Amino acid sequence: MIDGVLSSQEALMGLNPNDIVSINILKDASDPLNLCNRSNNGVIIIKTKNGLSKRELRNHQRKERRAAKKLAKA
């Protein structure tokens, strides 16, 4: 699932790794998110920068800049 949309493996392969904000893995059907009958083996939920609101994107970019500054100091 990419940005809330059930997606194919081809869509996953076409993602730019730099656009990925977070990846969550739901391993079993007992998870509260019941997507469809295809999720019996689990679900991978990927959130990308394109799927973020403007506010969420600004917050994410701010966090990236802070992390880059910390690395530069080290």
C-alpha distances in whole Angstrom, upper triangle without the diagonal:
4,7,6,5,4,5,8,10,12,10,9,13,13,12,15,15,17,15,12,14,12,10,10,10,11,13,15,15,17,15,15,12,12,10,11,14,11,10,14,13,11,7,6,5,6,9,11,14,14,12,15,18,21,22,19,19,23,23,20,23,26,24,24,27,29,27,29,32,32,32,34,37,36
4,5,5,7,6,9,11,12,8,8,11,11,9,12,13,14,11,10,11,10,9,11,12,14,16,18,19,21,18,18,15,16,13,15,17,15,14,18,17,14,10,8,6,5,6,7,11,10,8,12,15,18,19,16,16,20,20,17,20,23,22,21,25,26,25,26,30,30,29,32,34,34
4,6,9,9,13,14,15,11,11,15,14,12,14,14,15,11,10,10,10,10,12,14,15,18,20,20,22,18,18,15,16,13,16,19,17,16,20,20,17,13,11,8,6,5,6,9,8,5,8,11,14,16,13,13,17,17,15,18,21,20,20,23,25,24,25,29,29,29,31,34,34
4,7,9,13,15,16,13,13,17,16,15,17,18,19,15,13,13,13,12,12,14,14,17,18,18,19,16,15,12,13,10,13,16,15,14,18,18,15,12,11,8,8,8,10,13,12,8,11,13,17,18,15,16,20,20,18,21,24,23,23,26,28,27,29,32,32,32,35,37,37
4,6,10,13,14,11,12,15,15,14,17,18,19,16,15,16,15,14,14,15,15,18,19,18,20,18,17,14,14,10,12,15,13,13,17,18,15,12,11,9,10,10,12,14,13,10,13,16,19,21,18,19,23,23,21,23,26,26,25,29,30,30,31,34,35,34,37,39,39
4,7,10,12,10,11,14,14,14,18,18,21,18,16,17,16,14,14,14,14,16,17,16,19,17,17,13,13,9,10,12,10,10,14,15,13,10,10,9,10,12,14,17,16,13,17,19,23,24,22,22,26,26,24,26,29,28,28,31,33,31,33,36,36,36,38,41,40
4,7,8,6,7,11,11,11,15,16,19,16,15,17,16,14,15,15,16,17,19,18,21,19,20,16,16,12,13,15,12,12,16,15,14,11,10,10,10,12,13,16,15,14,17,20,23,25,22,22,26,26,24,26,29,28,27,30,32,31,31,35,35,34,37,40,39
4,5,5,7,9,10,11,15,16,19,17,16,19,18,16,17,16,17,18,19,20,23,21,22,19,18,15,14,15,12,13,16,15,14,12,11,12,12,15,15,19,17,17,20,23,26,28,25,25,28,29,26,28,31,30,29,32,34,32,33,36,37,35,38,41,40
4,5,5,6,9,10,14,14,18,17,15,18,17,15,16,15,17,18,19,20,24,22,24,20,20,17,17,17,14,14,17,15,14,12,11,13,12,15,16,19,18,18,21,25,27,29,26,25,29,29,26,27,31,29,28,31,33,31,31,35,35,34,36,39,38
4,5,5,6,9,12,14,17,16,16,19,19,17,19,18,20,21,23,24,27,25,27,23,23,20,20,20,17,18,20,19,18,16,14,15,14,16,16,19,18,18,21,25,27,29,26,25,29,29,26,27,31,30,28,31,33,31,31,35,36,34,36,39,38
4,5,5,7,10,12,15,13,13,16,16,15,17,17,19,21,23,23,26,24,25,21,21,18,19,20,17,17,20,19,18,15,13,13,11,13,12,15,14,14,18,21,23,25,23,21,25,26,23,24,28,27,25,28,30,29,29,33,33,32,34,37,37
4,5,5,9,10,13,12,11,14,13,12,14,14,17,18,21,22,24,22,23,20,21,18,19,20,17,16,19,17,16,13,10,11,9,11,11,14,14,14,17,21,23,25,22,21,24,24,21,23,26,25,23,26,28,26,27,30,31,29,32,35,34
4,6,8,9,13,13,12,16,16,14,17,17,20,21,23,25,28,25,27,24,24,21,22,23,19,19,22,20,19,16,13,14,12,14,14,16,16,17,20,23,25,27,24,23,26,26,23,24,27,26,24,27,29,27,27,31,31,29,31,34,34
4,7,9,12,11,12,15,16,16,18,19,22,23,26,27,30,27,28,25,26,23,23,25,21,21,24,23,21,18,15,15,13,14,12,14,14,15,18,22,23,25,23,21,24,25,22,22,26,25,23,26,28,26,26,30,31,29,31,34,34
4,6,9,7,8,12,13,13,16,17,20,22,25,26,28,26,27,23,24,22,23,25,22,21,24,22,20,17,14,13,10,11,9,11,11,12,15,19,20,22,19,17,21,21,18,19,22,21,19,22,25,23,23,26,27,26,28,31,31
4,5,5,7,11,13,13,17,19,22,24,27,29,31,28,29,26,27,25,26,28,25,24,27,25,23,20,16,15,12,12,9,10,11,13,15,19,19,21,19,16,19,20,16,16,20,19,17,19,22,20,20,23,25,23,24,28,28
4,5,6,9,11,11,15,17,20,22,26,27,29,26,27,25,27,24,26,28,25,24,26,24,22,19,15,14,11,11,9,11,12,14,15,19,20,21,18,16,19,19,15,15,19,17,15,18,20,18,17,21,22,20,22,25,25
4,6,8,11,13,16,19,22,25,28,30,31,28,29,26,29,26,29,31,28,26,29,27,24,21,17,16,12,12,9,9,11,13,14,17,17,19,16,13,15,16,12,12,15,14,11,14,17,15,14,18,19,18,19,23,23
4,6,9,11,15,18,21,24,27,28,30,26,27,24,26,24,26,29,26,24,28,26,23,20,16,14,10,9,5,5,7,10,11,14,14,16,13,11,14,14,11,11,15,14,12,15,18,16,16,20,21,20,22,25,25
4,6,8,11,14,17,20,23,25,26,23,23,21,23,21,24,26,23,22,24,23,20,16,13,11,7,6,4,6,9,10,11,14,15,16,13,12,15,14,11,12,15,14,12,16,18,16,17,20,21,20,22,25,25
4,7,10,14,17,20,23,24,25,22,22,20,23,21,24,27,24,22,25,23,20,17,13,11,8,6,5,6,9,9,9,12,14,14,10,9,12,11,8,10,13,11,10,14,15,14,15,19,19,19,21,24,24
4,7,10,13,16,19,21,22,18,19,17,20,19,22,24,22,19,22,20,17,14,10,8,6,5,7,9,12,11,11,14,16,16,12,12,15,14,10,13,15,13,13,17,17,16,18,21,20,20,23,25,25
4,7,10,13,16,18,19,16,17,15,17,16,19,21,19,16,18,16,13,10,7,6,5,6,9,12,14,13,14,17,19,19,16,16,19,17,14,17,19,17,16,20,21,19,21,24,23,23,26,28,27
4,7,10,13,15,15,12,13,12,14,14,17,19,17,14,16,14,11,8,6,5,7,9,12,15,17,15,15,19,21,21,17,18,21,19,17,20,21,19,19,23,23,21,23,26,25,25,28,30,29
4,6,9,12,13,10,13,11,13,13,15,17,15,11,13,11,7,6,5,6,9,12,15,18,20,18,19,22,25,25,21,22,25,23,20,23,25,22,22,26,26,24,26,29,28,28,31,33,32
4,6,8,9,7,9,8,10,11,13,14,13,9,10,9,5,5,6,8,11,14,17,21,22,19,21,23,27,26,23,24,27,25,23,26,28,25,26,29,29,27,30,33,31,31,35,36,35
4,7,8,8,11,11,12,13,14,14,13,9,9,7,4,7,8,11,14,17,21,24,25,23,24,27,30,30,26,27,30,28,26,29,31,28,28,32,32,30,32,35,34,33,37,38,36
4,5,6,10,10,10,11,12,12,11,8,7,6,5,8,11,13,17,20,23,27,27,25,26,29,32,32,28,30,33,31,29,32,34,31,32,35,35,33,35,38,37,37,40,41,40
4,5,8,8,7,9,10,9,10,7,6,7,7,9,13,14,18,21,24,27,28,25,26,29,32,32,29,31,34,32,30,34,35,33,33,37,37,35,38,41,39,39,43,44,43
4,6,8,8,11,13,13,14,11,9,11,10,12,15,16,19,22,25,29,29,26,27,29,33,32,29,31,34,32,30,34,35,33,34,37,37,35,38,41,39,39,43,44,43
4,5,7,10,12,13,14,10,10,11,9,10,12,13,16,18,22,25,26,23,23,26,29,28,25,27,30,28,27,30,31,29,30,34,33,32,35,37,36,36,40,41,40
4,6,9,12,14,15,12,13,14,12,12,14,13,17,18,22,25,25,22,22,24,28,27,24,26,29,27,26,30,31,29,30,34,33,32,35,38,37,37,40,42,41
4,6,9,12,13,10,12,13,10,9,11,11,14,16,19,22,22,19,20,22,25,25,22,24,27,26,25,28,30,28,29,32,33,31,34,37,36,36,39,41,40
4,6,8,10,8,9,12,10,10,13,13,16,18,21,24,24,21,22,24,28,28,25,27,30,29,28,31,33,31,32,36,36,35,37,40,39,39,43,44,43
4,7,8,7,9,12,10,8,11,11,14,16,19,22,22,18,20,23,26,27,24,26,29,28,27,30,32,30,31,35,35,34,36,39,39,39,42,44,43
4,5,6,8,11,10,10,13,14,17,19,22,25,24,21,24,26,29,30,27,29,32,32,30,33,35,34,34,38,39,37,39,42,42,42,45,47,46
4,5,6,10,10,11,14,16,19,22,24,28,27,24,27,29,33,34,31,32,36,35,33,36,38,36,37,40,41,39,41,45,44,44,47,49,48
4,6,8,8,9,12,14,17,20,22,26,25,23,26,28,32,33,30,30,34,33,31,34,37,35,35,38,39,37,39,42,42,41,44,46,45
4,5,5,6,9,11,15,18,21,24,24,22,24,27,30,31,28,29,32,31,29,32,34,32,32,36,37,35,37,40,39,39,42,44,43
4,6,8,12,14,18,21,24,28,28,25,27,30,34,34,31,32,35,34,32,35,37,35,35,38,39,37,39,42,41,40,44,46,44
4,7,10,13,16,20,23,27,27,25,27,30,33,34,30,31,34,33,30,33,35,33,33,37,37,35,37,40,39,38,41,43,41
4,7,10,13,17,20,23,24,21,23,26,30,30,26,27,31,29,27,30,32,29,29,33,34,31,33,37,36,35,38,40,39
4,6,10,13,16,20,20,18,20,23,26,27,23,24,27,26,24,27,29,27,27,30,31,29,31,34,33,33,36,38,37
4,6,10,13,17,17,15,17,21,24,24,21,21,24,23,21,23,26,23,23,27,28,26,27,31,30,29,32,35,33
4,7,10,14,14,12,14,17,20,20,17,18,21,20,18,20,23,21,21,25,25,24,26,29,29,28,31,33,33
4,6,10,11,9,11,15,18,18,15,15,18,18,15,17,20,18,18,22,23,21,23,26,26,25,28,31,30
4,7,8,6,8,11,14,15,11,11,15,14,12,14,17,16,16,19,20,19,21,24,24,24,27,29,29
4,5,5,7,10,12,14,11,10,13,13,11,12,16,15,14,17,19,18,19,23,24,23,25,28,28
4,5,5,8,9,11,9,6,10,11,9,10,13,13,12,15,17,17,18,21,22,22,24,26,27
4,6,8,9,12,10,8,12,14,12,13,16,17,16,18,21,21,21,24,26,26,27,30,31
4,7,9,11,9,9,13,14,12,14,17,17,17,20,22,22,23,26,27,27,29,31,32
4,6,8,6,6,9,10,9,11,14,14,15,17,19,19,21,23,25,25,27,29,30
4,5,5,6,9,10,10,12,14,15,16,18,20,21,22,24,26,27,29,31,32
4,6,5,6,9,10,10,12,14,15,16,18,20,21,23,25,26,27,29,31
4,5,5,6,9,10,11,13,14,16,17,19,20,21,23,25,26,28,29
4,6,5,6,9,10,11,12,14,15,17,18,20,21,23,24,26,27
4,5,5,6,9,10,10,12,14,15,16,18,20,21,22,25,26
4,5,5,6,9,10,11,12,14,15,17,19,20,21,23,25
4,5,5,6,9,10,11,12,14,16,17,19,20,21,23
4,5,5,6,9,10,11,12,14,16,17,18,20,21
4,5,5,6,9,10,10,12,14,15,16,19,20
4,5,5,6,9,10,11,13,14,15,17,19
4,5,5,6,9,10,11,12,14,16,17
4,5,5,6,9,10,11,12,14,16
4,5,5,6,9,10,10,12,14
4,5,5,6,9,10,11,13
4,5,5,6,9,10,11
4,5,5,6,9,10
4,5,5,6,9
4,5,5,6
4,5,5
4,6
4
